[in-house]
Amino acid sequence: MKPLTSHETEPDQEARIAFLRQPQTYPEKPARIEIIETHMSWVFLTPQHAYKLKKPVRYDYLDFSTVAARKRNCHEELRLNQRLAPGVYFDAIPLALDRHGQMRLGGEGKIIDWLVKMRRLPKERMLDSLIRQNILEPMETHAVAEVLARFYSESAALDLEGEEYRRLYEHKVRANHEELADPAYGLPAALVESVHRAQTDFLHRSPELLERRAADGRIIEGHGDLRPEHVCVESPPVIFDRLEFNRTFRVIDPVDELAFLAMECERLGAPQVEPELFGAYRRVTGDYPLPPLVYFYKAHRACLRARLAIWHLRDLGRNVWPRWRAMAEEYLRLADSYGGRF
């Protein structure tokens, strides 16, 4: 990269990505860099480490649009993940311009961005990978369940009114329905209506099941995005990528969060994970959630995942639309299968 002249501005996003693609950028000087791109970040992988750069984006639910916001969220990500992923998150590293206008990772000068530095976790030990390969051992599932149960039992209860908690789900169910029913997405209308009707009926028929969760002090600050790809089955298990950018998404009933993980594992072909998760949770916390509540949470989470899948049609090329539409429909059919159980 050539130094900047006095008439040039600081490197744009394309230039920053190009710089971070170069092996010589990193202290370990790896032979090559692997890159993963998501909606919210780029992750640059060396053999030993992962460096996560947040995209300069702003949505209704997150704001990474400024350097200050990205710095704040990097440090929050470090803080939040120490509990469930000890020894994985190392530091927030500045990307800076030196006095010659050259970019330096971790160097002195004008800071133009921030990255989170992590230990690289083995892809083959991720829970979703183990399930897909059909090599997940019962003791490994048990170990993950124990880590989560202890985390929930040690988490402080949050003050939330029961009626407020129920209304929150009324809003979520309505928002999912409005989005999924949009004819532009081409999802089966009867399926969308069936799934929505079952959840709405539950909220009208059994509001006390949700209200009691808040009244009994069961709402905590959880993980926020507990999916199989965020569980690394090491010894002990590492549960990473705790959601940092919006605390509202972490304010949750542990039963909802476990139902989410159980639903995703079931979708991948491992229904045996659910009894382990809830067995450990009941034993450690003394909380015995009723099955209809668990099935409601699973159905709601499946709808939310369908909604997130179908959003890809907004900003990706038509060539990938069938894939995301099929995934959204898969989640909807899973949600529909829970409908008669709550």
C-alpha positions in Angstrom: 0.0 0.0 0.0 1.3 3.5 -0.9 1.5 6.2 1.8 -1.3 8.7 1.7 -0.5 12.2 0.4 -1.7 15.3 2.1 -4.6 15.5 -0.3 -5.9 12.0 0.3 -8.3 10.9 3.0 -7.8 7.8 5.3 -8.2 4.4 3.7 -11.7 3.3 2.8 -13.3 0.0 3.8 -12.0 -1.7 0.7 -8.4 -0.7 1.4 -8.7 -1.8 5.0 -10.0 -5.2 4.0 -7.2 -5.5 1.4 -4.6 -4.7 4.1 -6.1 -7.3 6.5 -6.0 -10.0 3.8 -2.2 -9.8 3.7 -0.4 -12.4 5.8 2.4 -9.9 6.6 -0.1 -7.7 8.5 -0.1 -10.1 11.4 2.5 -10.7 14.1 2.6 -14.4 13.4 3.2 -13.9 9.7 1.1 -16.9 8.5 1.4 -18.4 5.1 -2.2 -17.4 4.3 -5.3 -15.8 5.7 -8.7 -17.3 5.6 -11.7 -14.9 5.6 -15.3 -15.3 6.8 -17.8 -12.6 6.0 -21.2 -12.2 7.8 -23.8 -9.4 7.7 -22.1 -7.6 10.5 -18.4 -8.4 10.3 -15.3 -9.8 8.6 -13.2 -12.4 10.4 -9.6 -12.9 9.4 -8.2 -16.3 10.4 -4.6 -17.2 11.0 -3.7 -20.7 12.1 -3.7 -19.6 15.8 -6.0 -16.5 15.9 -9.1 -14.9 14.7 -9.4 -11.1 14.1 -12.9 -9.8 13.9 -13.6 -6.4 12.2 -17.1 -5.1 12.6 -18.7 -3.6 9.4 -19.5 0.1 9.5 -23.2 -0.5 9.4 -26.3 0.8 11.2 -29.6 -1.0 11.6 -32.6 -0.6 13.8 -31.1 -3.0 16.3 -27.3 -2.1 16.1 -25.0 0.7 15.4 -21.4 0.1 14.2 -21.4 3.2 12.0 -18.6 5.1 13.8 -15.1 4.2 15.0 -16.2 5.1 18.5 -19.2 2.7 18.3 -17.0 -0.1 16.9 -14.5 0.4 19.7 -17.2 0.3 22.3 -18.7 -2.8 20.9 -15.3 -4.6 20.6 -14.7 -3.9 24.3 -18.2 -5.0 25.2 -17.7 -8.2 23.3 -14.5 -8.9 25.2 -16.2 -8.3 28.5 -19.3 -10.4 27.9 -17.5 -13.4 26.6 -15.1 -13.9 29.5 -17.7 -15.9 31.4 -18.6 -18.7 28.9 -15.5 -18.5 26.7 -12.6 -18.0 29.1 -9.2 -17.8 27.4 -10.7 -17.2 24.0 -11.1 -13.4 23.7 -7.7 -11.7 24.1 -8.0 -8.0 23.3 -9.4 -5.2 21.2 -6.7 -4.3 18.7 -6.5 -0.8 17.0 -6.0 -0.5 13.3 -4.0 2.7 13.0 -2.3 5.0 10.5 1.3 5.8 11.2 2.9 9.2 10.5 3.7 8.0 6.9 0.0 7.1 6.3 0.7 3.4 6.4 -1.8 1.1 8.2 -0.6 -0.9 11.2 -2.4 -3.5 13.2 -1.9 -2.7 16.8 0.4 0.2 16.0 0.5 3.7 17.2 -0.9 6.7 15.2 -4.4 7.7 14.2 -6.8 4.9 15.0 -9.2 4.3 12.1 -10.8 1.0 13.3 -10.8 -1.7 15.9 -10.7 -5.5 15.8 -11.3 -8.2 18.4 -8.5 -10.7 18.7 -9.5 -14.3 19.6 -8.0 -17.7 19.9 -9.0 -19.6 16.8 -11.4 -22.4 17.7 -11.3 -25.7 15.8 -14.1 -25.7 13.2 -14.4 -29.5 13.4 -15.3 -29.3 17.1 -18.3 -26.9 16.6 -21.6 -28.4 17.8 -23.2 -28.1 14.4 -20.3 -29.8 12.7 -20.4 -32.7 15.2 -24.1 -33.1 14.6 -23.8 -33.1 10.8 -21.1 -35.7 11.0 -23.2 -37.8 13.4 -20.2 -38.0 15.9 -21.6 -36.1 18.9 -21.1 -38.2 22.0 -23.6 -38.2 24.8 -21.0 -37.1 27.4 -20.2 -34.1 25.2 -23.8 -33.1 25.1 -24.0 -33.5 28.9 -20.9 -31.3 29.3 -22.4 -28.5 27.3 -25.7 -28.8 29.2 -23.8 -28.5 32.5 -21.9 -25.4 31.5 -25.1 -23.7 30.5 -27.1 -24.8 33.5 -24.4 -23.4 35.9 -24.3 -20.1 33.9 -28.1 -19.7 34.2 -28.1 -20.6 37.9 -25.4 -18.0 38.6 -27.1 -15.2 36.6 -29.0 -12.5 38.5 -32.7 -12.2 38.0 -33.9 -9.0 36.2 -36.8 -6.9 37.3 -39.5 -7.3 34.7 -43.3 -7.1 35.0 -45.2 -10.2 34.0 -47.6 -8.3 31.7 -44.7 -6.4 30.1 -43.0 -9.7 29.4 -46.1 -11.2 27.8 -46.7 -8.1 25.7 -43.1 -8.4 24.4 -44.0 -11.7 22.9 -47.2 -10.5 21.4 -45.2 -7.8 19.6 -42.6 -10.4 18.5 -45.1 -12.8 17.1 -47.0 -10.0 15.3 -43.7 -8.7 13.8 -42.7 -12.1 12.6 -46.1 -12.7 11.0 -46.1 -9.3 9.2 -42.7 -9.9 7.7 -43.2 -13.6 6.7 -46.6 -12.9 5.2 -45.2 -10.4 2.7 -46.2 -11.8 -0.7 -42.8 -10.6 -2.1 -41.1 -13.5 -0.3 -43.3 -16.1 -1.9 -43.6 -18.3 1.3 -46.7 -20.6 1.6 -49.4 -18.4 2.9 -51.4 -21.1 4.6 -48.3 -22.3 6.4 -47.5 -18.8 7.6 -51.0 -18.3 8.9 -51.1 -21.7 10.6 -47.9 -20.9 12.5 -48.9 -17.5 13.5 -52.4 -18.6 14.6 -51.0 -21.2 16.9 -48.7 -18.8 18.7 -51.4 -16.1 18.9 -53.9 -18.6 20.3 -51.4 -19.7 23.0 -50.8 -16.1 24.1 -54.6 -15.5 24.4 -55.2 -18.9 26.0 -52.3 -19.2 28.5 -50.9 -15.7 29.1 -50.0 -16.7 32.7 -47.4 -19.2 31.5 -45.3 -16.3 30.2 -46.3 -13.8 32.9 -45.2 -16.2 35.6 -41.7 -16.4 34.2 -41.1 -12.8 34.9 -43.1 -12.8 38.2 -41.0 -15.7 39.5 -37.7 -13.9 38.7 -36.7 -16.2 35.8 -35.6 -13.5 33.4 -31.9 -12.9 33.2 -29.1 -11.5 31.0 -28.2 -14.6 28.9 -26.1 -15.3 25.8 -28.4 -13.7 23.2 -27.6 -15.9 20.2 -27.3 -19.5 21.4 -26.9 -21.5 18.2 -24.9 -24.7 17.7 -22.3 -22.9 15.6 -21.5 -20.8 18.8 -20.7 -23.9 20.8 -17.3 -25.4 20.6 -17.2 -28.9 22.2 -13.7 -28.8 23.7 -13.0 -29.8 27.3 -14.5 -27.9 28.9 -17.0 -26.6 26.3 -16.6 -23.1 25.0 -19.7 -21.1 24.3 -18.7 -18.0 22.4 -20.1 -15.0 20.4 -22.3 -13.8 23.2 -24.3 -11.0 21.6 -22.8 -7.6 22.5 -24.5 -5.0 20.3 -28.0 -4.9 21.9 -28.6 -5.8 25.5 -32.3 -6.2 24.9 -31.6 -9.4 22.9 -29.8 -10.8 26.0 -32.6 -10.1 28.4 -34.2 -13.5 28.2 -35.8 -16.5 29.9 -33.2 -19.3 30.0 -35.9 -21.7 28.9 -36.3 -19.6 25.7 -32.6 -19.7 25.1 -32.3 -23.5 25.7 -35.4 -24.1 23.5 -33.7 -22.1 20.8 -30.6 -24.3 21.0 -32.7 -27.5 21.2 -34.7 -26.4 18.1 -31.6 -25.8 16.1 -30.1 -29.1 17.1 -33.3 -30.9 16.2 -33.3 -29.2 12.8 -29.8 -30.5 12.2 -30.8 -34.1 13.2 -30.0 -34.3 16.9 -33.2 -34.2 18.9 -31.4 -36.0 21.7 -29.7 -32.8 22.8 -33.0 -31.3 24.2 -33.5 -33.7 27.1 -29.8 -33.3 28.1 -30.2 -29.5 28.1 -33.3 -29.4 30.1 -32.3 -32.3 32.4 -29.2 -30.4 33.5 -31.1 -27.1 33.7 -33.9 -28.5 36.0 -31.4 -30.3 38.3 -29.1 -27.3 38.7 -31.7 -24.5 38.9 -34.7 -26.2 40.4 -36.8 -24.7 37.7 -39.3 -27.0 36.0 -40.8 -25.3 32.9 -44.0 -26.7 31.5 -43.8 -28.5 28.1 -46.3 -26.1 26.4 -44.1 -23.2 27.3 -41.0 -24.9 25.8 -42.8 -25.7 22.6 -44.1 -22.2 22.3 -40.6 -20.9 22.6 -39.3 -23.3 20.0 -42.0 -22.4 17.6 -41.4 -18.7 18.1 -37.6 -19.1 17.6 -38.1 -21.1 14.4 -40.3 -18.3 13.1 -37.6 -15.7 13.9 -35.0 -17.8 12.1 -37.3 -18.0 9.1 -37.6 -14.3 9.2 -33.9 -13.8 9.3 -33.4 -16.3 6.4 -35.9 -14.6 4.2 -34.3 -11.2 4.8 -31.4 -12.4 2.6 -33.7 -11.8 -0.4 -33.4 -8.1 0.3 -29.7 -7.7 -0.4 -28.4 -10.8 -2.1 -28.6 -11.7 -5.8 -31.5 -13.7 -7.2 -29.3 -16.7 -7.8 -29.2 -17.5 -4.1 -32.9 -16.7 -3.4 -34.1 -20.3 -3.7 -31.7 -21.4 -1.0 -32.8 -18.9 1.6 -36.5 -19.2 0.7 -36.1 -23.0 1.2 -34.5 -22.5 4.5 -37.2 -20.1 5.7 -39.8 -22.6 4.7 -37.9 -25.4 6.5 -38.0 -23.3 9.7 -41.7 -22.6 9.2 -42.5 -26.2 8.9 -40.6 -27.0 12.0 -42.5 -24.3 13.8 -45.8 -25.7 12.5 -44.8 -29.2 13.9 -44.8 -27.7 17.4 -48.2 -26.1 17.0 -50.3 -28.9 18.4 -48.1 -29.2 21.5 -48.8 -25.8 23.2 
